[in-house]
Amino acid sequence: MLNHIWWSLPFTIIVFLLARKLSQKYRLTILNPLLISISIIIATLLITHTSYSHYFSGSRILNDLLQPAVITLALPLYEQLHQIRAQWKSIISVCFIASLIAMVTGTAIALWTGASVEMAASILPKSVTTPIAMAVSQAIGGIPAISAACVILVGIFGAMFGQLLFNFLRIKNPIARGLAMGAASHAVGTARSAEINYIEGAYSSLALMTCGIITSLIAPFIFPLIIDLLH
């Protein structure tokens, strides 16, 4: 076991930077920086018999920076404000429907496959950014840590395959692509969209924040209805 906690922060940063460099060099879908980083860190903790709580205590600052990092996504949103004002009704409608579908499908599939109510509550906010997902999960009786894991998995999946799916379906409009990515794959998908197209990244940021707000407002009312109907 690695007894000192000082190593976890520089180790995490170095692993991510190397994973990002590897992804940029080879540009393969499977080489997602977040996926590579998680795999290496988990393997290191297992090999060294280091507990997650011990590792986390040394890199807590990265978790504390998560919420301010989400706020910075408002910059590209501000720069596209003139277009957003003209389309706000459509944008709100799309985000509301996307949020509702994400909550209902995730919870329904969990219940149909035999998951407990607590586990279903943890899965419900899988498509919103981590801080909001954890808060929503706790409010409806879920396990925030599991919600965070689900958010990461969904984000990685969207970042890896979202653009391929858009191309396969011949969806070329950057606004449509951005809204879809932000609604389904939150910050990880938004980062991928921003790398490809600035407008797409801006609308993905908008969907990320809008869907987060909508989910946090309606999840406490939607979840009991789903449980009554399906459980």
Residue frames as a rotation matrix with the C-alpha (Angstrom) as fourth column:
MET 1
0.576 0.817 0.000 0.00
0.817 -0.576 0.000 0.00
0.000 0.000 -1.000 0.00
LEU 2
-0.326 -0.620 0.714 1.20
0.559 -0.735 -0.383 3.51
0.762 0.274 0.586 -0.83
ASN 3
-0.131 0.279 -0.951 1.09
0.989 -0.022 -0.143 5.10
-0.061 -0.960 -0.273 2.62
HIS 4
-0.700 -0.192 -0.688 1.65
0.262 -0.965 0.003 8.74
-0.664 -0.178 0.726 1.70
ILE 5
0.292 0.926 0.240 -1.21
0.682 -0.026 -0.731 10.64
-0.671 0.377 -0.639 0.11
TRP 6
0.071 -0.302 -0.951 0.89
-0.280 -0.921 0.272 13.30
-0.957 0.247 -0.150 -1.64
TRP 7
-0.807 -0.547 0.224 1.48
0.011 0.366 0.930 11.09
-0.591 0.753 -0.290 -4.69
SER 8
-0.220 0.792 0.570 -2.15
0.758 0.506 -0.411 10.78
-0.614 0.342 -0.711 -5.85
LEU 9
0.611 0.482 -0.628 -2.59
0.069 -0.823 -0.564 14.33
-0.788 0.302 -0.536 -7.18
PRO 10
-0.085 -0.674 -0.734 0.53
-0.811 -0.381 0.444 14.53
-0.579 0.633 -0.514 -9.38
PHE 11
-0.802 -0.188 0.567 0.02
0.058 0.920 0.387 10.91
-0.594 0.343 -0.727 -10.43
THR 12
0.119 0.950 0.288 -3.54
0.634 0.151 -0.758 11.62
-0.764 0.273 -0.585 -11.58
ILE 13
0.600 0.077 -0.797 -2.52
-0.347 -0.872 -0.346 14.73
-0.721 0.484 -0.496 -13.52
ILE 14
-0.427 -0.856 -0.291 0.43
-0.708 0.117 0.696 13.01
-0.562 0.503 -0.657 -15.21
VAL 15
-0.637 0.249 0.730 -1.64
0.379 0.925 0.016 9.97
-0.671 0.287 -0.684 -16.17
PHE 16
0.461 0.888 -0.010 -4.36
0.461 -0.249 -0.852 12.14
-0.759 0.388 -0.524 -17.72
LEU 17
0.400 -0.365 -0.841 -1.88
-0.640 -0.768 0.029 14.31
-0.656 0.527 -0.541 -19.65
LEU 18
-0.716 -0.691 0.099 -0.15
-0.449 0.565 0.693 11.22
-0.534 0.452 -0.714 -21.05
ALA 19
-0.356 0.683 0.638 -3.50
0.609 0.687 -0.395 9.64
-0.708 0.248 -0.661 -21.93
ARG 20
0.628 0.587 -0.510 -4.59
0.064 -0.693 -0.718 12.83
-0.775 0.419 -0.473 -23.69
LYS 21
-0.062 -0.751 -0.658 -1.34
-0.809 -0.348 0.474 12.96
-0.584 0.561 -0.586 -25.65
LEU 22
-0.811 -0.197 0.550 -1.80
0.035 0.924 0.381 9.34
-0.583 0.329 -0.743 -26.67
SER 23
0.106 0.954 0.281 -5.38
0.619 0.158 -0.770 10.04
-0.779 0.255 -0.574 -27.78
GLN 24
0.604 0.088 -0.792 -4.32
-0.358 -0.858 -0.368 13.07
-0.712 0.506 -0.487 -29.83
LYS 25
-0.417 -0.873 -0.252 -1.52
-0.684 0.118 0.720 11.15
-0.599 0.473 -0.646 -31.51
TYR 26
-0.951 -0.014 0.310 -3.46
0.131 0.888 0.442 8.07
-0.282 0.460 -0.842 -32.63
ARG 27
-0.574 0.776 -0.262 -7.03
-0.803 -0.596 -0.007 9.47
-0.162 0.206 0.965 -32.74
LEU 28
-0.740 0.372 -0.560 -8.70
0.112 0.889 0.443 6.12
0.663 0.265 -0.700 -32.12
THR 29
0.149 0.919 0.364 -12.20
-0.404 -0.280 0.871 5.99
0.903 -0.277 0.330 -30.60
ILE 30
0.645 0.126 -0.754 -11.15
0.464 0.719 0.517 3.50
0.607 -0.683 0.405 -27.94
LEU 31
-0.357 -0.881 -0.311 -8.31
0.850 -0.168 -0.498 5.77
0.387 -0.442 0.809 -26.76
ASN 32
0.557 0.601 0.574 -10.51
0.206 -0.769 0.606 8.13
0.805 -0.219 -0.552 -24.77
PRO 33
-0.372 -0.829 0.418 -8.31
-0.237 -0.350 -0.906 10.02
0.897 -0.437 -0.066 -22.26
LEU 34
-0.017 0.441 0.897 -10.77
-0.986 -0.154 0.057 9.60
0.163 -0.884 0.438 -19.40
LEU 35
0.910 0.377 -0.172 -11.18
-0.364 0.926 0.101 5.87
0.197 -0.030 0.980 -20.04
ILE 36
0.293 -0.890 -0.350 -7.41
0.234 0.421 -0.876 5.34
0.927 0.175 0.332 -20.22
SER 37
-0.418 -0.467 0.779 -6.82
-0.549 -0.554 -0.626 7.38
0.724 -0.690 -0.025 -17.06
ILE 38
0.377 0.661 0.648 -9.47
-0.925 0.229 0.304 5.52
0.053 -0.714 0.698 -15.08
SER 39
0.892 -0.043 -0.450 -8.11
-0.055 0.978 -0.201 2.14
0.449 0.204 0.870 -16.20
ILE 40
-0.038 -0.996 -0.075 -4.53
0.151 0.068 -0.986 3.00
0.988 -0.049 0.148 -15.22
ILE 41
-0.383 -0.082 0.920 -5.51
-0.771 -0.520 -0.367 4.49
0.508 -0.850 0.136 -11.85
ILE 42
0.665 0.680 0.309 -7.74
-0.744 0.567 0.355 1.53
0.067 -0.466 0.882 -10.94
ALA 43
0.710 -0.468 -0.526 -5.00
0.191 0.847 -0.496 -0.93
0.678 0.252 0.691 -11.91
THR 44
-0.311 -0.879 0.361 -2.48
-0.137 -0.334 -0.932 1.01
0.940 -0.340 -0.017 -9.83
LEU 45
-0.067 0.374 0.925 -4.73
-0.968 -0.249 0.030 0.99
0.241 -0.893 0.379 -6.76
LEU 46
0.896 0.439 -0.070 -5.33
-0.421 0.888 0.186 -2.74
0.144 -0.137 0.980 -7.09
ILE 47
0.452 -0.802 -0.391 -1.67
0.262 0.538 -0.802 -3.62
0.853 0.260 0.453 -7.60
THR 48
-0.552 -0.716 0.428 -0.51
-0.135 -0.430 -0.893 -1.47
0.823 -0.550 0.141 -4.68
HIS 49
-0.202 0.588 -0.783 -3.47
0.848 0.505 0.160 -2.50
0.489 -0.632 -0.601 -2.46
THR 50
-0.988 -0.115 -0.103 -4.32
0.148 -0.897 -0.418 1.16
-0.045 -0.428 0.903 -1.92
SER 51
-0.232 0.969 -0.088 -7.88
0.835 0.152 -0.528 2.00
-0.498 -0.196 -0.845 -0.90
TYR 52
-0.038 0.304 0.952 -9.89
0.800 -0.562 0.212 4.49
0.599 0.769 -0.222 -2.91
SER 53
0.898 0.423 -0.123 -10.51
0.402 -0.673 0.621 6.66
0.179 -0.607 -0.774 0.15
HIS 54
0.317 -0.875 -0.367 -6.75
0.504 -0.172 0.846 6.92
-0.803 -0.454 0.386 0.73
TYR 55
-0.488 -0.461 0.741 -6.16
0.868 -0.169 0.467 7.81
-0.090 0.871 0.483 -2.92
PHE 56
0.270 0.722 0.637 -9.04
0.740 -0.579 0.342 10.32
0.616 0.379 -0.691 -2.94
SER 57
0.764 0.036 -0.644 -7.82
0.560 -0.533 0.635 12.13
-0.320 -0.846 -0.427 0.16
GLY 58
-0.209 -0.942 -0.264 -4.69
0.526 -0.336 0.781 13.19
-0.825 0.024 0.565 -1.71
SER 59
-0.901 -0.098 0.423 -6.46
0.431 -0.332 0.839 14.35
0.058 0.938 0.341 -4.87
ARG 60
-0.120 0.930 -0.347 -9.59
0.872 -0.069 -0.485 15.88
-0.475 -0.361 -0.802 -3.35
ILE 61
-0.378 -0.083 -0.922 -8.78
-0.062 -0.991 0.115 19.24
-0.924 0.101 0.370 -4.91
LEU 62
-0.996 0.024 -0.082 -9.63
-0.079 0.104 0.991 17.85
0.032 0.994 -0.102 -8.34
ASN 63
-0.402 0.906 -0.132 -13.09
0.887 0.421 0.191 16.94
0.228 -0.040 -0.973 -7.10
ASP 64
-0.030 0.356 -0.934 -13.48
0.630 -0.719 -0.294 20.40
-0.776 -0.597 -0.203 -5.55
LEU 65
-0.687 -0.316 -0.654 -12.64
-0.249 -0.743 0.621 21.98
-0.682 0.590 0.432 -8.90
LEU 66
-0.735 0.411 0.539 -15.36
0.656 0.631 0.414 20.02
-0.170 0.658 -0.734 -10.68
GLN 67
0.286 0.938 -0.195 -18.16
0.852 -0.342 -0.397 22.52
-0.439 -0.053 -0.897 -10.06
PRO 68
0.194 -0.253 -0.948 -16.15
-0.199 -0.956 0.214 25.63
-0.961 0.147 -0.235 -11.07
ALA 69
-0.831 -0.540 0.130 -15.07
-0.017 0.259 0.966 23.76
-0.556 0.801 -0.224 -14.20
VAL 70
-0.300 0.817 0.492 -18.70
0.929 0.367 -0.042 23.24
-0.214 0.445 -0.870 -15.18
ILE 71
0.475 0.488 -0.733 -19.34
0.410 -0.859 -0.307 26.97
-0.779 -0.154 -0.608 -14.79
THR 72
-0.397 -0.725 -0.563 -16.61
-0.224 -0.519 0.825 27.79
-0.890 0.454 0.044 -17.32
LEU 73
-0.636 0.233 0.736 -18.71
0.712 0.545 0.442 26.08
-0.298 0.805 -0.512 -19.97
ALA 74
0.399 0.847 -0.351 -20.88
0.641 -0.531 -0.554 29.21
-0.656 -0.004 -0.755 -19.93
LEU 75
-0.286 -0.597 -0.750 -18.30
-0.121 -0.754 0.646 31.14
-0.951 0.275 0.143 -21.99
PRO 76
-0.988 -0.049 0.147 -19.09
0.137 0.170 0.976 29.59
-0.073 0.984 -0.161 -25.39
LEU 77
-0.200 0.979 -0.034 -22.74
0.975 0.196 -0.100 29.76
-0.092 -0.054 -0.994 -24.39
TYR 78
0.175 0.200 -0.964 -22.49
0.344 -0.930 -0.131 33.51
-0.923 -0.308 -0.232 -23.89
GLU 79
-0.676 -0.551 -0.489 -20.85
-0.247 -0.455 0.855 33.96
-0.694 0.699 0.172 -27.28
GLN 80
-0.898 0.422 0.126 -23.80
0.312 0.408 0.858 32.23
0.311 0.809 -0.498 -28.98
LEU 81
-0.666 0.638 -0.385 -26.41
0.374 -0.162 -0.913 34.09
-0.645 -0.753 -0.131 -26.92
HIS 82
-0.526 0.470 -0.709 -27.88
-0.685 -0.728 0.025 36.00
-0.505 0.499 0.705 -29.87
GLN 83
-0.604 0.288 -0.743 -28.78
-0.493 0.598 0.632 32.74
0.626 0.748 -0.219 -31.62
ILE 84
-0.855 0.245 -0.458 -30.03
0.474 0.727 -0.496 31.09
0.211 -0.641 -0.738 -28.47
ARG 85
-0.709 0.609 -0.356 -32.50
-0.153 -0.625 -0.766 33.91
-0.689 -0.488 0.536 -27.78
ALA 86
-0.350 0.572 -0.742 -34.13
-0.936 -0.231 0.264 33.29
-0.021 0.787 0.617 -31.15
GLN 87
-0.233 0.182 -0.955 -34.39
-0.386 0.884 0.262 29.53
0.893 0.430 -0.136 -30.53
TRP 88
-0.767 -0.260 0.587 -35.06
-0.626 0.102 -0.773 29.28
0.141 -0.960 -0.241 -26.82
LYS 89
0.216 0.920 0.327 -38.49
-0.924 0.300 -0.236 27.63
-0.315 -0.251 0.915 -27.12
SER 90
0.682 -0.019 -0.731 -37.16
-0.440 0.788 -0.431 24.83
0.584 0.616 0.529 -29.30
ILE 91
-0.366 -0.922 -0.123 -34.11
-0.362 0.263 -0.894 24.40
0.857 -0.283 -0.430 -27.09
ILE 92
-0.535 0.241 0.810 -36.16
-0.831 0.026 -0.556 24.15
-0.155 -0.970 0.186 -23.88
SER 93
0.569 0.820 -0.065 -38.53
-0.811 0.546 -0.209 21.66
-0.136 0.172 0.976 -25.53
VAL 94
0.411 -0.510 -0.756 -35.68
-0.323 0.694 -0.644 19.47
0.853 0.509 0.120 -26.77
CYS 95
-0.636 -0.742 0.212 -33.93
-0.428 0.111 -0.897 19.51
0.642 -0.661 -0.388 -23.39
PHE 96
-0.197 0.650 0.734 -37.13
-0.942 0.084 -0.326 18.74
-0.274 -0.755 0.596 -21.49
ILE 97
0.781 0.510 -0.360 -37.95
-0.608 0.752 -0.254 15.77
0.142 0.417 0.898 -23.70
ALA 98
0.120 -0.836 -0.535 -34.34
-0.258 0.494 -0.830 14.53
0.959 0.238 -0.156 -23.58
SER 99
-0.668 -0.363 0.650 -34.24
-0.681 -0.055 -0.730 14.79
0.301 -0.930 -0.210 -19.78
LEU 100
0.193 0.854 0.483 -37.54
-0.924 0.324 -0.203 12.98
-0.330 -0.407 0.852 -19.40
ILE 101
0.767 0.057 -0.639 -36.51
-0.424 0.793 -0.438 10.16
0.482 0.606 0.632 -21.74
ALA 102
-0.240 -0.955 -0.172 -33.14
-0.361 0.253 -0.898 9.77
0.901 -0.154 -0.405 -20.01
MET 103
-0.579 0.061 0.813 -34.74
-0.814 0.003 -0.581 9.49
-0.037 -0.998 0.048 -16.58
VAL 104
0.438 0.871 0.223 -37.57
-0.836 0.486 -0.254 7.16
-0.329 -0.075 0.941 -17.59
THR 105
0.667 -0.187 -0.721 -35.51
-0.403 0.723 -0.561 4.77
0.626 0.665 0.407 -19.73
GLY 106
-0.415 -0.910 0.007 -32.65
-0.463 0.205 -0.862 4.46
0.783 -0.362 -0.506 -17.26
THR 107
-0.515 0.288 0.807 -34.95
-0.820 0.108 -0.562 3.81
-0.249 -0.951 0.180 -14.31
ALA 108
0.567 0.818 -0.096 -37.25
-0.801 0.520 -0.296 1.47
-0.193 0.245 0.950 -16.25
ILE 109
0.389 -0.501 -0.773 -34.41
-0.394 0.668 -0.631 -0.67
0.832 0.551 0.062 -17.59
ALA 110
-0.666 -0.660 0.349 -32.89
-0.564 0.139 -0.814 -0.91
0.488 -0.738 -0.465 -14.10
LEU 111
-0.227 0.672 0.705 -36.18
-0.851 0.216 -0.479 -2.06
-0.474 -0.708 0.523 -12.57
TRP 112
0.707 0.546 -0.449 -36.95
-0.705 0.590 -0.393 -4.51
0.050 0.595 0.802 -15.40
THR 113
0.155 -0.740 -0.654 -33.55
-0.291 0.598 -0.746 -6.15
0.944 0.306 -0.123 -14.95
GLY 114
0.478 0.195 -0.856 -34.15
0.578 0.664 0.474 -6.69
0.661 -0.722 0.205 -11.24
ALA 115
-0.610 -0.742 0.277 -32.40
0.299 -0.539 -0.787 -3.71
0.734 -0.397 0.551 -9.69
SER 116
-0.285 0.463 -0.839 -33.53
0.942 -0.025 -0.334 -2.43
-0.176 -0.886 -0.429 -6.31
VAL 117
0.761 0.610 0.223 -35.36
0.629 -0.777 -0.018 0.88
0.163 0.154 -0.975 -5.91
GLU 118
0.625 -0.604 -0.495 -32.20
0.054 -0.599 0.799 2.36
-0.779 -0.526 -0.342 -4.40
MET 119
-0.409 -0.805 0.431 -30.14
0.493 0.203 0.846 1.28
-0.768 0.558 0.313 -7.40
ALA 120
0.064 0.532 0.844 -32.78
0.988 -0.154 0.022 2.59
0.141 0.833 -0.535 -9.82
ALA 121
0.925 0.260 -0.278 -32.66
0.327 -0.917 0.231 5.96
-0.195 -0.304 -0.933 -8.04
SER 122
0.166 -0.954 -0.248 -28.88
0.091 -0.236 0.968 5.95
-0.982 -0.184 0.048 -8.46
ILE 123
-0.512 -0.346 0.787 -29.16
0.738 0.292 0.608 5.33
-0.440 0.892 0.105 -12.20
LEU 124
0.480 0.869 0.121 -31.92
0.810 -0.386 -0.441 7.89
-0.336 0.310 -0.889 -12.91
PRO 125
0.843 -0.094 -0.530 -29.65
-0.153 -0.986 -0.069 11.00
-0.516 0.140 -0.845 -13.15
LYS 126
0.278 -0.796 0.538 -27.02
0.626 0.574 0.527 9.25
-0.729 0.190 0.658 -15.33
SER 127
0.151 -0.175 0.973 -27.20
0.966 -0.182 -0.183 11.81
0.209 0.968 0.141 -18.15
VAL 128
0.910 0.075 0.408 -26.50
0.020 -0.990 0.138 15.00
0.415 -0.118 -0.902 -16.20
THR 129
0.076 -0.979 0.190 -23.19
-0.298 -0.205 -0.932 16.33
0.951 0.014 -0.307 -14.96
THR 130
-0.339 -0.314 -0.887 -21.69
0.470 0.760 -0.449 14.72
0.815 -0.569 -0.111 -11.85
PRO 131
-0.997 -0.055 0.050 -22.40
-0.018 -0.478 -0.878 17.35
0.072 -0.876 0.476 -9.14
ILE 132
-0.334 0.942 0.003 -26.07
-0.935 -0.332 0.125 17.58
0.119 0.039 0.992 -10.13
ALA 133
0.066 0.344 -0.937 -26.40
-0.337 0.891 0.303 13.80
0.939 0.295 0.175 -10.55
MET 134
-0.672 -0.395 -0.627 -25.05
0.414 0.502 -0.759 13.15
0.614 -0.770 -0.174 -7.06
ALA 135
-0.916 0.373 0.149 -27.35
-0.370 -0.639 -0.674 15.74
-0.156 -0.673 0.723 -5.50
VAL 136
-0.088 0.920 -0.382 -30.40
-0.924 0.068 0.377 14.39
0.373 0.386 0.844 -7.35
SER 137
-0.161 -0.053 -0.986 -29.52
-0.030 0.998 -0.048 10.81
0.987 0.022 -0.162 -6.44
GLN 138
-0.922 -0.239 -0.305 -29.24
0.293 0.086 -0.952 11.64
0.254 -0.967 -0.009 -2.76
ALA 139
-0.728 0.677 0.107 -32.53
-0.675 -0.680 -0.287 13.55
-0.121 -0.281 0.952 -2.83
ILE 140
0.203 0.865 -0.459 -34.51
-0.904 0.345 0.251 10.60
0.375 0.364 0.852 -4.23
GLY 141
0.666 0.102 0.739 -32.89
-0.595 0.670 0.444 7.88
-0.450 -0.735 0.507 -2.14
GLY 142
0.885 -0.392 -0.253 -30.07
0.042 0.606 -0.794 6.73
0.464 0.692 0.552 -4.39
ILE 143
0.557 -0.799 -0.224 -26.36
0.601 0.202 0.773 6.21
-0.573 -0.566 0.593 -3.81
PRO 144
0.817 -0.172 -0.551 -24.38
-0.365 -0.894 -0.262 9.26
-0.447 0.415 -0.793 -5.01
ALA 145
-0.202 -0.974 0.098 -21.17
-0.542 0.195 0.818 7.28
-0.816 0.112 -0.567 -5.60
ILE 146
-0.314 0.172 0.934 -22.97
0.601 0.797 0.055 4.89
-0.735 0.579 -0.353 -7.96
SER 147
0.784 0.621 -0.032 -24.59
0.408 -0.553 -0.727 7.82
-0.469 0.556 -0.686 -9.73
ALA 148
0.426 -0.717 -0.551 -21.16
-0.642 -0.669 0.375 9.38
-0.637 0.194 -0.746 -10.27
ALA 149
-0.534 -0.630 0.564 -19.89
-0.091 0.706 0.702 6.11
-0.840 0.324 -0.435 -11.76
CYS 150
0.124 0.682 0.721 -22.90
0.790 0.372 -0.488 5.90
-0.601 0.629 -0.492 -14.09
VAL 151
0.848 0.161 -0.505 -22.36
-0.069 -0.911 -0.406 9.51
-0.525 0.379 -0.762 -15.21
ILE 152
-0.062 -0.966 -0.253 -18.73
-0.653 -0.152 0.742 8.78
-0.755 0.211 -0.621 -16.05
LEU 153
-0.525 -0.101 0.845 -19.63
0.351 0.879 0.323 5.64
-0.776 0.466 -0.426 -18.01
VAL 154
0.509 0.798 0.322 -22.35
0.690 -0.156 -0.706 7.42
-0.514 0.582 -0.630 -19.97
GLY 155
0.701 -0.296 -0.649 -20.03
-0.379 -0.925 0.013 10.34
-0.604 0.237 -0.761 -20.69
ILE 156
-0.401 -0.908 0.119 -17.23
-0.428 0.301 0.852 8.11
-0.810 0.291 -0.509 -21.94
PHE 157
-0.279 0.382 0.881 -19.62
0.671 0.734 -0.106 6.09
-0.687 0.561 -0.462 -24.10
GLY 158
0.765 0.640 -0.070 -21.05
0.428 -0.587 -0.687 9.27
-0.481 0.496 -0.723 -25.64
ALA 159
0.426 -0.691 -0.584 -17.63
-0.608 -0.697 0.380 10.81
-0.670 0.193 -0.717 -26.26
MET 160
-0.544 -0.695 0.471 -16.40
-0.177 0.643 0.745 7.62
-0.820 0.322 -0.473 -27.91
PHE 161
-0.672 0.315 0.670 -19.38
0.663 0.660 0.354 6.79
-0.330 0.682 -0.653 -30.10
GLY 162
0.151 0.816 -0.557 -21.58
0.373 -0.569 -0.733 9.90
-0.915 -0.097 -0.391 -30.28
GLN 163
-0.094 -0.257 -0.962 -19.84
-0.673 -0.695 0.251 11.49
-0.733 0.671 -0.108 -33.25
LEU 164
-0.968 -0.244 0.054 -19.78
-0.144 0.720 0.679 8.17
-0.205 0.650 -0.732 -35.10
LEU 165
-0.388 0.905 0.172 -23.53
0.755 0.420 -0.504 7.83
-0.528 -0.065 -0.847 -34.56
PHE 166
0.236 0.440 -0.867 -24.18
-0.099 -0.876 -0.471 11.36
-0.967 0.196 -0.163 -35.84
ASN 167
-0.503 -0.519 -0.691 -22.15
-0.735 -0.165 0.658 10.64
-0.455 0.839 -0.298 -38.97
PHE 168
-0.935 0.185 0.303 -23.91
0.268 0.926 0.264 7.31
-0.231 0.328 -0.916 -39.50
LEU 169
-0.036 0.997 -0.068 -27.32
0.808 -0.011 -0.589 9.01
-0.588 -0.076 -0.805 -39.23
ARG 170
-0.379 -0.252 0.891 -26.07
0.831 -0.515 0.208 11.87
0.407 0.819 0.405 -41.44
ILE 171
0.771 0.523 -0.365 -26.82
0.635 -0.675 0.375 14.51
-0.050 -0.521 -0.852 -38.83
LYS 172
-0.101 -0.877 0.470 -24.67
0.885 -0.294 -0.360 17.45
0.454 0.379 0.806 -39.91
ASN 173
0.467 0.345 0.814 -26.28
0.036 -0.927 0.373 20.42
0.883 -0.145 -0.446 -38.17
PRO 174
-0.573 -0.805 -0.153 -23.88
0.194 0.047 -0.980 21.47
0.796 -0.592 0.129 -35.36
ILE 175
-0.448 0.491 0.747 -26.76
-0.838 -0.522 -0.160 22.77
0.311 -0.698 0.645 -33.25
ALA 176
0.643 0.728 -0.237 -28.61
-0.632 0.680 0.372 19.44
0.432 -0.090 0.897 -33.37
ARG 177
0.253 -0.646 -0.720 -25.40
0.286 0.761 -0.582 17.49
0.924 -0.059 0.377 -32.71
GLY 178
-0.697 -0.587 0.412 -24.48
-0.153 -0.439 -0.885 19.74
0.700 -0.680 0.217 -29.80
LEU 179
-0.080 0.763 0.641 -27.87
-0.965 -0.220 0.142 19.59
0.250 -0.608 0.754 -28.10
ALA 180
0.750 0.366 -0.551 -27.97
-0.313 0.930 0.192 15.81
0.583 0.028 0.812 -28.44
MET 181
-0.042 -0.867 -0.497 -24.47
0.342 0.455 -0.822 15.35
0.939 -0.205 0.277 -27.07
GLY 182
-0.731 -0.254 0.634 -24.94
-0.402 -0.590 -0.700 17.69
0.552 -0.766 0.329 -24.12
ALA 183
0.182 0.909 0.376 -28.31
-0.942 0.052 0.330 16.18
0.280 -0.414 0.866 -23.22
ALA 184
0.861 0.208 -0.464 -27.04
-0.183 0.978 0.100 12.59
0.475 -0.001 0.880 -23.31
SER 185
0.448 -0.797 -0.405 -23.37
0.736 0.586 -0.339 12.75
0.507 -0.147 0.849 -22.38
HIS 186
0.906 0.083 -0.414 -23.01
0.370 -0.629 0.683 15.91
-0.204 -0.773 -0.601 -20.24
ALA 187
0.672 -0.641 -0.371 -19.53
-0.485 -0.760 0.434 17.42
-0.560 -0.111 -0.821 -19.70
VAL 188
-0.224 -0.786 0.576 -17.46
0.058 0.579 0.813 14.59
-0.973 0.215 -0.084 -21.21
GLY 189
0.105 0.356 0.929 -19.50
0.936 0.279 -0.213 14.67
-0.335 0.892 -0.304 -24.40
THR 190
0.951 0.254 -0.178 -19.43
0.209 -0.948 -0.239 18.46
-0.229 0.191 -0.955 -24.41
ALA 191
0.238 -0.947 -0.217 -15.64
-0.365 -0.294 0.883 18.47
-0.900 -0.131 -0.416 -24.26
ARG 192
-0.400 -0.337 0.852 -15.59
0.559 0.647 0.518 16.17
-0.726 0.684 -0.071 -27.28
SER 193
0.519 0.678 0.520 -18.06
0.841 -0.299 -0.451 18.39
-0.150 0.672 -0.725 -29.16
ALA 194
0.842 -0.224 -0.491 -15.99
-0.124 -0.966 0.227 21.48
-0.525 -0.130 -0.841 -28.42
GLU 195
-0.185 -0.962 0.203 -12.93
-0.013 0.209 0.978 19.80
-0.983 0.178 -0.051 -29.94
ILE 196
-0.355 0.113 0.928 -14.78
0.841 0.473 0.264 19.24
-0.409 0.874 -0.263 -33.21
ASN 197
-0.256 0.378 0.890 -16.85
0.612 -0.649 0.452 22.40
0.748 0.661 -0.065 -33.66
TYR 198
-0.976 -0.216 0.016 -17.11
0.130 -0.646 -0.752 25.55
0.173 -0.732 0.659 -31.55
ILE 199
-0.405 0.901 0.154 -20.84
-0.815 -0.433 0.385 26.04
0.414 0.030 0.910 -32.18
GLU 200
0.205 0.438 -0.875 -21.51
-0.046 0.898 0.438 22.39
0.978 -0.049 0.204 -31.44
GLY 201
-0.553 -0.504 -0.663 -19.63
0.639 0.254 -0.726 22.76
0.535 -0.825 0.182 -28.16
ALA 202
-0.921 0.233 0.313 -21.60
-0.344 -0.864 -0.368 25.87
0.185 -0.447 0.875 -27.23
TYR 203
0.004 0.994 -0.109 -24.97
-0.813 0.067 0.578 24.20
0.582 0.087 0.809 -27.74
SER 204
0.056 -0.065 -0.996 -23.76
0.328 0.944 -0.044 21.10
0.943 -0.324 0.074 -25.97
SER 205
-0.909 -0.389 -0.149 -22.90
0.291 -0.337 -0.895 23.31
0.298 -0.858 0.419 -22.99
LEU 206
-0.583 0.767 0.269 -26.37
-0.767 -0.629 0.129 24.79
0.267 -0.131 0.955 -23.14
ALA 207
0.274 0.699 -0.660 -28.01
-0.401 0.707 0.583 21.36
0.874 0.105 0.474 -23.18
LEU 208
-0.401 -0.529 -0.748 -25.78
0.475 0.578 -0.663 20.18
0.783 -0.621 0.019 -20.35
MET 209
-0.998 -0.033 0.050 -26.85
-0.021 -0.589 -0.808 23.01
0.056 -0.808 0.587 -18.06
THR 210
-0.366 0.930 -0.005 -30.50
-0.875 -0.342 0.343 23.08
0.317 0.130 0.939 -19.14
CYS 211
0.196 0.416 -0.888 -30.96
-0.162 0.907 0.389 19.33
0.967 0.067 0.245 -18.74
GLY 212
-0.685 -0.498 -0.532 -29.23
0.453 0.280 -0.846 19.48
0.571 -0.821 0.034 -15.37
ILE 213
-0.884 0.402 0.237 -31.69
-0.465 -0.720 -0.515 22.11
-0.037 -0.566 0.824 -14.14
ILE 214
-0.026 0.931 -0.364 -34.71
-0.847 0.173 0.503 20.29
0.532 0.322 0.784 -15.56
THR 215
-0.062 -0.062 -0.996 -33.62
0.149 0.986 -0.071 16.96
0.987 -0.153 -0.052 -14.08
SER 216
-0.901 -0.348 -0.260 -33.02
0.301 -0.067 -0.951 18.43
0.313 -0.935 0.165 -10.64
LEU 217
-0.707 0.682 0.186 -36.48
-0.706 -0.670 -0.229 20.04
-0.032 -0.294 0.955 -10.67
ILE 218
0.199 0.917 -0.345 -38.61
-0.931 0.287 0.224 17.16
0.305 0.277 0.911 -11.92
ALA 219
-0.492 -0.457 -0.741 -36.72
-0.278 0.889 -0.364 14.04
0.825 0.027 -0.564 -10.75
PRO 220
-0.962 0.123 0.245 -38.32
-0.214 0.220 -0.952 14.05
-0.171 -0.968 -0.186 -7.26
PHE 221
-0.079 0.996 -0.047 -41.76
-0.766 -0.091 -0.637 13.96
-0.638 -0.015 0.770 -8.92
ILE 222
0.220 0.119 -0.968 -40.96
-0.893 0.423 -0.151 11.62
0.392 0.898 0.200 -11.83
PHE 223
-0.719 -0.643 -0.263 -39.17
-0.503 0.743 -0.441 8.93
0.480 -0.185 -0.858 -9.83
PRO 224
-0.686 0.505 0.524 -42.11
-0.335 0.421 -0.843 8.01
-0.646 -0.754 -0.119 -7.53
LEU 225
0.331 0.837 -0.435 -44.41
-0.811 0.016 -0.585 7.81
-0.483 0.547 0.684 -10.58
ILE 226
-0.025 -0.422 -0.906 -42.05
-0.801 0.551 -0.234 5.42
0.598 0.720 -0.352 -12.35
ILE 227
-0.923 -0.339 0.180 -41.79
-0.371 0.672 -0.641 3.27
0.096 -0.659 -0.746 -9.22
ASP 228
-0.301 0.898 0.321 -45.58
-0.518 0.128 -0.846 3.13
-0.800 -0.421 0.427 -8.83
LEU 229
0.479 0.524 -0.704 -46.01
-0.859 0.118 -0.498 2.09
-0.178 0.843 0.507 -12.47
LEU 230
0.309 -0.467 -0.828 -43.19
-0.611 0.569 -0.550 -0.42
0.728 0.676 -0.110 -12.83
HIS 231
-0.704 -0.695 0.146 -42.11
-0.547 0.400 -0.735 -1.72
0.453 -0.598 -0.662 -9.43
